[in-house]
Amino acid sequence: MELTDLLEGGCYTVLGPVATVAAALAMLGRTPPHACLLDVNLRGELSTPVAHALKEQNVPFLLSSAYDHATLNQNPAFDGVANIGKPAPRERLLSTLASLLAT
């Protein structure tokens, strides 16, 4: 809920939160977002299928995860994707998201 408030306060429309991989994939099938903020772990399941789907749909995304850079880069789905950390610092989240949408 904190992230939702933070994003809405930055004038973004939030489609989630979505708590599971299955729910995220279903949402992507219905309403692809302009961008996505993704956690690596969704209720104990790696979000790699979501990352792959986002890449296939050319939806830019960033991670908000406590996993370190070396661990994330071991998984090709997350390779090269910015990780703003967790908890997400407000200014870093908003500036990284703005940069992501500007490209």
Secondary structure, 3 states (H helix, E strand, C coil): CHHHHHHHHCCCCCCCCCCCHHHHHHHHHHCCCCCEEECCEECCEECHHHHHHHHHCCCCEEECCCCCHHHHCCCCCCCCCCECCCCCCHHHHHHHHHHHHHC
